[in-house]
Structure formats: C-alpha cells, structure tokens
Amino acid sequence: MNVDLLKRLCETPGIPGREERVRALIEREVKGLFDEVRTDPMGSLICVRKPTRQAAKGQSPLRVMLACHMDEIGFYVRHIDDKGFVWLNPAGGFDPRNLFSRRVLTCAEDGDFVGVLNPGGKPIHISSPEDRKKIPEVTEFYIDLGMKPDQVKKKIRIGDMVVLHEPFAEIGDTLVSKAMDNRVACWLGIEAVRQVAGGARAKGRSGAPKSAGHSCEIHCVFTVQEEVGLRGAMTSAYTVKPDVGVGIDTTLCCDTPGVCETDRVTKQGDGVAITVMDGSVISAHSLVNQFEQIARKHHIPHQRSILGRGGTDTAALQRAGSGARALTISVGTRYIHTVTEMVHRTDLEAARNLLAAYLEVA
C-alpha cells in the first residue's frame, strides 16, 4: 500500500475554495497515468483515461465518472483584532467540542504559520462551574500566533486559509490523520486507476487475476467545494455527462463506546462500504448489486451501509444534466471531522480493489 501518498495528501492544506495545493500534488502524481488532464473553471481536476480494449460490438464505451473531493473542512480568516488575535469563519461542519487547544496552520502569502486555537473565556483555574458547562460556538474560537499585533497584521490577511495542524500517523492496523475526509478518496482514485493501468490488482485477500485492460472511459475527477454543498461535482458532472457516477468518500464508523449498535453505519475492518443510501442520494439498485457481486467474486471484504444524514458528491452526479446511474463507495472512518480520523488498512485496500475490479468490467 502506498501509505506515503496518503500521508502527503492528508498533510497538504486545502479547504473549500483553496484546493490548489492538493490539486498540484495530484497533477504531479498522475503524470503519465491519464490521457488527458485539465482543470475546469471551478478548480476541479478532470483526468481522463481512454479505453484500452474495445467495447462490445455496436456499443459505445461506458463513461464512468469517479468523484473524489479534494477539500477538507477548515477556516477563513475573518478578522484580526488590535491585540493580534485572529478570528475565523468556518468552511465546513465542525463540532466545537473537538476544537479546544488545537494547533492550526495559517496559510498566508508569505508562508505558513503555526498557531494555537482556543475559544474566548476563562481557564479552569478561575472559571465557575457554570462557565465550564458552556460549549462555545465555532465563531468564538480565535488563533494566537505568538506574534506582536503589527507582525500579525503584516503577515496575515482577511481570507487566508486555516487548517488544523496534526501529523499523519500509523497506529496498529489503522492510519490516522486530519483530512482523511476526503484525501482517502483522492488516494483511491489514483491507486485504483494505477492498479488497472499496471495490469494486475493486489493479490492476497482479493485473489484477483491480472487485468485485461478496460473498455470503459474513465473520468477520475478530483472535485472542489464538496464540504460546502457538492459544488465542484455538480459543474464537472455537467461537463463529463457520465453514464455511471461513483462518488468516493469516507463515511461514519461509530463502532465505538457510547454509540448504539444500530447507529454504527459501518464496522471497522469489515471492508469497503457499498452505500445503499444517505441523506442526499439513493444509490442505483443495479449498481449496488453489481458491485456486491464483483466483491464476492474476488473475495473482497465488503459491507452495505446506510447513512441517515449527510451526503456526498454522488448526489450531484446523479442529478446533473439528464442524470446518471450513481453509487457511493465509502471507507468507514472513526472520529470523522476531527484531527484523529481513523481508517483501517483492510477497508482502504478493499475499496481500491473493488473500484479497480469494477473499472475492468464496466
């Protein structure tokens, strides 16, 4: 498994509307893998790999779009006060309980600056019991850059990007980082196509034979601004006009203490999640069955999942233009939308192998 690529993807800053660093990394990584690579007006990276074998006689190649969003949740600088504290506007959904005493990276024109994120208020030594019960709003958090006010105002501007700042780690059988949502999908898009192009899928649990190429036209699209409304996927889907749309994302894995068994969504280590429905889309039943049959054939660990609330780029793929058959493929992730997002190696490898196997027969 190419863990180094996932590490580089996760540690590269890229919030909604500021995905350029992630896009540049991917452009370098996929050089020579696709027949065409272009950036659309919104900033999504559209990578096209043409068929390597002919479709059935009298049929046009199936156009398959893989949607892998590049953005992570983060912030924009909205105000710098006279004391040099930097105040923020969120870009994506945060739970304030996970933001206390975090290190952040403020990405400015002259460089990246590490700072400390905290909410306004009293420390435990001088706060009352009532004070300690309060959960602040996201907009009550500020950054302390440890600089004099005039230095802060010289280096930082309104609109600069801010991301949570934590290193990627390998822990037991899992990989842990901020921005697994959704650099996991970027990794999967690259590695699944690389696996098909390389002529052989990973052995071991998949037991898959060598690839005979693919007859579909693959459009692997690294989309922008998913975390604020599936914006990039919608415009790129209008451009691509896919016959089949596969949204690739992380999903909840709540097989942890304090969560009811019926709410777990996925179970870590049980394989790739074939999502039947979420809050924004109902996957095409024919695709759910097809992906499940492929997984069984190649002994790829898999599980079905339903997410009651939340959505993915799949909704945009399904609805753009005249519409498309669509499906979501997910990797169950513990502690999602935190700096400790955790994925299991088995689930990640299963997702890659399933996507590659589908592309070979689509």
C-alpha positions in Angstrom: 0.0 0.0 0.0 1.3 3.5 -0.9 1.0 5.0 2.5 3.4 7.8 1.7 1.0 9.2 -0.9 -1.9 9.2 1.5 0.3 10.9 4.1 1.2 13.6 1.6 -2.4 14.1 0.6 -3.7 14.4 4.2 -1.0 16.8 5.3 -1.4 19.2 2.4 -3.7 22.1 3.3 -6.8 22.5 1.1 -10.1 23.9 2.3 -13.2 24.6 0.2 -12.2 27.1 -2.5 -8.5 26.8 -1.7 -7.7 23.3 -3.1 -4.8 24.4 -5.3 -2.0 22.8 -3.3 -3.8 19.4 -3.3 -4.5 19.7 -7.0 -0.9 20.4 -7.7 0.2 17.4 -5.7 -2.3 15.2 -7.6 -1.2 16.6 -11.0 2.4 15.6 -10.3 1.3 12.2 -9.0 -0.8 11.2 -12.0 1.6 12.3 -14.7 1.5 9.7 -17.4 -1.4 7.8 -15.9 -4.2 9.5 -17.8 -4.6 10.5 -21.5 -5.9 13.9 -20.6 -5.7 16.1 -17.5 -7.3 19.5 -17.3 -8.7 21.9 -14.6 -12.2 23.2 -15.0 -13.2 26.8 -14.2 -14.2 26.0 -10.6 -10.9 24.2 -10.0 -11.8 20.6 -10.2 -9.2 18.4 -11.8 -10.6 16.2 -14.6 -8.4 13.2 -15.5 -9.5 11.0 -18.5 -8.2 7.6 -19.3 -9.4 6.2 -22.6 -10.4 2.6 -23.1 -7.6 0.1 -23.6 -9.9 -2.5 -25.2 -12.9 -2.3 -27.4 -16.4 -2.3 -26.0 -18.9 -4.9 -27.2 -19.7 -4.8 -30.9 -22.1 -1.9 -31.7 -21.7 -0.3 -28.3 -20.0 2.9 -27.3 -17.7 2.9 -24.3 -19.4 3.4 -21.0 -18.5 6.7 -19.5 -17.7 6.3 -15.8 -17.0 9.3 -13.5 -15.3 8.8 -10.2 -15.8 11.8 -7.9 -13.1 12.3 -5.3 -13.4 15.6 -3.5 -10.1 17.4 -2.6 -11.3 19.8 0.1 -11.1 19.4 3.9 -13.0 21.3 6.5 -11.2 24.4 7.6 -11.5 28.1 8.2 -11.0 31.5 6.5 -9.5 34.4 8.4 -12.4 36.9 9.0 -10.9 39.4 11.4 -7.6 40.5 13.1 -8.1 42.4 16.3 -5.9 45.1 17.8 -4.2 42.6 20.1 -3.2 40.4 17.1 -5.7 37.6 17.7 -7.0 36.1 14.5 -10.8 35.3 14.3 -12.3 32.8 11.9 -15.1 31.9 9.7 -15.7 28.1 9.3 -15.7 26.4 5.8 -17.4 23.1 6.6 -19.0 21.4 9.5 -17.2 21.4 12.9 -18.2 20.1 16.3 -16.8 22.8 18.7 -16.1 20.1 21.3 -13.2 18.9 19.1 -11.6 22.3 18.7 -10.2 23.1 22.1 -6.5 23.8 22.4 -5.6 22.7 18.9 -2.6 23.7 16.8 -3.5 25.2 13.4 -1.7 26.3 10.3 -2.5 29.7 8.9 -1.5 29.7 5.2 -0.6 33.2 4.1 1.0 34.7 1.0 4.4 34.9 2.7 4.4 31.4 4.3 2.5 29.1 6.7 2.4 30.0 10.4 1.6 27.6 13.2 -0.8 29.0 15.8 -2.9 27.9 18.8 -6.7 27.7 18.5 -8.8 28.3 21.6 -12.2 29.8 22.5 -12.5 33.1 24.3 -13.1 32.6 28.1 -11.5 31.8 31.4 -9.2 28.9 32.1 -10.3 26.2 34.6 -8.4 27.9 37.5 -10.6 31.0 37.5 -13.8 29.8 35.8 -17.0 28.9 37.7 -18.8 25.6 37.4 -21.4 27.3 35.1 -18.7 28.6 32.9 -17.3 25.1 32.4 -20.6 23.7 31.2 -20.8 26.1 28.3 -19.8 24.8 24.8 -18.7 27.8 22.6 -19.8 28.4 19.1 -17.3 27.8 16.3 -17.1 31.6 15.7 -15.9 32.1 19.3 -12.6 30.5 18.6 -9.5 32.6 17.8 -5.9 31.9 16.9 -2.9 33.1 18.9 0.1 33.3 16.6 2.5 34.3 19.4 3.5 37.5 17.5 3.1 41.2 18.1 -0.1 42.7 16.7 1.7 44.7 14.0 3.6 41.5 12.9 0.3 39.6 12.6 -1.4 42.3 10.6 1.7 42.5 8.3 1.7 38.7 7.6 -1.9 37.7 7.8 -4.8 38.9 5.6 -8.6 38.5 5.7 -9.4 35.5 3.6 -6.2 33.5 4.4 -6.8 29.7 4.7 -6.5 28.0 8.1 -6.4 24.2 8.6 -6.0 22.0 11.7 -2.3 21.0 12.1 -1.6 17.4 13.2 0.8 14.8 11.7 -0.3 11.7 9.9 0.3 8.5 12.0 0.2 4.7 11.5 -1.4 3.2 14.6 -1.8 -0.6 14.8 -3.7 -1.7 11.8 -5.0 1.8 11.2 -4.0 5.1 9.6 -4.9 8.3 11.5 -4.8 11.9 10.3 -6.8 15.0 9.8 -8.4 15.3 6.3 -8.9 11.6 5.7 -12.2 13.1 4.6 -11.6 13.1 1.8 -8.0 12.6 0.8 -8.9 8.9 1.2 -10.9 9.3 -2.0 -8.1 11.1 -3.8 -5.8 8.2 -2.9 -8.4 5.7 -4.0 -9.0 7.4 -7.4 -5.3 7.4 -8.2 -4.5 4.0 -6.8 -7.5 2.2 -8.4 -6.7 3.6 -11.8 -3.0 2.9 -11.3 -3.9 -0.7 -10.5 -5.9 -1.1 -13.6 -3.2 0.5 -15.7 -0.5 -1.6 -14.1 -2.1 -4.8 -15.4 -2.6 -6.5 -12.0 -4.6 -6.0 -8.9 -3.2 -6.7 -5.5 -3.1 -10.3 -4.5 -3.8 -11.6 -1.1 -7.3 -11.2 0.2 -8.6 -10.0 -3.2 -7.2 -13.1 -5.1 -7.7 -11.1 -8.3 -6.2 -12.2 -11.7 -4.1 -10.0 -13.9 -6.1 -7.2 -15.6 -7.0 -7.4 -19.3 -7.5 -3.7 -19.5 -10.7 -1.8 -19.5 -13.4 -1.0 -22.1 -15.0 2.0 -20.2 -13.9 5.6 -20.5 -12.7 6.6 -17.0 -13.2 10.2 -15.9 -11.5 10.5 -12.5 -12.5 13.9 -11.2 -10.9 15.5 -8.1 -13.6 17.9 -7.2 -13.7 21.1 -5.2 -16.0 22.5 -2.5 -17.8 19.3 -1.5 -17.9 20.3 2.1 -19.9 23.4 1.4 -22.5 21.9 -0.9 -21.2 19.5 -3.6 -20.4 22.5 -5.8 -17.5 21.2 -7.9 -19.0 17.8 -8.5 -22.2 19.4 -9.9 -20.3 21.6 -12.5 -17.9 18.8 -13.5 -20.7 16.3 -13.9 -22.4 18.6 -16.4 -19.1 18.7 -18.3 -18.4 14.9 -18.2 -22.0 13.7 -18.7 -21.3 10.3 -17.1 -23.4 7.2 -17.8 -22.3 5.9 -14.3 -21.3 8.1 -11.4 -19.3 6.7 -8.5 -18.9 9.0 -5.5 -16.0 8.0 -3.4 -15.8 9.2 0.2 -15.4 8.4 3.9 -18.4 7.6 6.0 -19.2 7.2 9.7 -17.8 4.3 11.6 -19.4 4.5 15.0 -18.5 1.0 16.3 -17.1 2.8 19.4 -18.2 3.2 23.0 -21.2 5.4 23.6 -22.9 4.8 20.3 -25.9 2.5 19.9 -25.2 -0.6 17.7 -28.0 0.4 15.3 -26.3 3.8 14.7 -22.8 2.5 13.8 -23.2 2.8 10.0 -20.1 0.7 9.3 -17.8 -1.6 11.3 -14.0 -1.1 11.1 -12.1 -3.9 9.4 -15.2 -5.4 7.7 -14.3 -4.0 4.3 -15.4 -1.3 1.8 -18.8 0.2 2.4 -21.3 -0.1 -0.5 -23.7 2.7 0.4 -27.3 2.0 -0.3 -28.5 5.5 0.7 -27.6 8.5 2.6 -29.3 11.9 3.3 -28.8 13.1 -0.3 -29.0 10.1 -2.6 -30.3 6.6 -3.1 -27.8 4.5 -5.0 -28.9 2.7 -8.1 -30.0 -0.7 -7.0 -28.4 -2.3 -10.1 -25.0 -0.8 -9.2 -25.3 -1.9 -5.6 -25.9 -5.5 -6.8 -23.2 -5.3 -9.4 -20.5 -4.0 -7.0 -21.5 -6.6 -4.4 -21.3 -9.4 -7.0 -17.8 -8.2 -8.0 -16.7 -8.1 -4.4 -17.9 -11.7 -3.8 -16.3 -13.0 -7.0 -12.9 -11.6 -5.9 -13.2 -12.2 -2.2 -13.0 -8.5 -1.4 -14.3 -7.8 2.1 -17.3 -5.5 1.9 -20.4 -4.3 3.8 -23.6 -2.5 3.0 -24.2 0.8 4.7 -26.9 3.4 5.2 -26.2 6.9 6.5 -29.3 8.7 7.9 -27.9 12.2 7.5 -25.2 13.8 5.4 -24.4 13.4 1.7 -21.6 13.1 -0.9 -20.7 14.1 -4.4 -22.8 11.2 -5.6 -26.0 13.3 -5.3 -24.5 15.8 -7.8 -23.5 13.0 -10.2 -27.0 11.5 -10.1 -28.8 14.8 -10.8 -26.6 16.8 -13.2 -27.9 17.2 -16.7 -30.1 14.3 -17.7 -28.9 12.3 -14.8 -26.8 9.1 -14.3 -26.9 5.8 -12.5 -25.0 6.5 -9.4 -23.5 4.8 -6.4 -21.4 5.8 -3.3 -18.4 3.7 -2.3 -17.1 4.6 1.2 -14.4 3.8 3.7 -15.7 3.7 7.2 -13.9 6.3 9.3 -13.8 6.6 13.1 -13.9 10.1 14.7 -14.8 11.9 11.4 -14.4 15.6 11.1 -11.6 15.7 13.7 -7.8 15.6 13.6 -7.9 11.9 14.6 -9.9 10.5 11.6 -9.0 6.7 11.6 -9.3 4.3 8.7 -8.4 0.6 8.7 -5.9 -0.8 6.2 -8.3 -3.7 5.3 -11.1 -1.3 4.4 -8.8 1.0 2.4 -7.3 -1.8 0.4 -10.8 -3.4 -0.2 -12.1 -0.1 -1.6 -9.2 0.2 -4.0 -9.5 -3.4 -5.2 -13.3 -3.1 -5.7 -13.0 0.1 -7.7 -10.3 -1.4 -9.9 -12.3 -4.6 -10.4 -15.4 -2.6 -11.4 -13.4 -0.5 -13.9 -12.1 -3.6 -15.6 -15.6 -4.9 -16.3 -17.7 -1.8 -16.7 
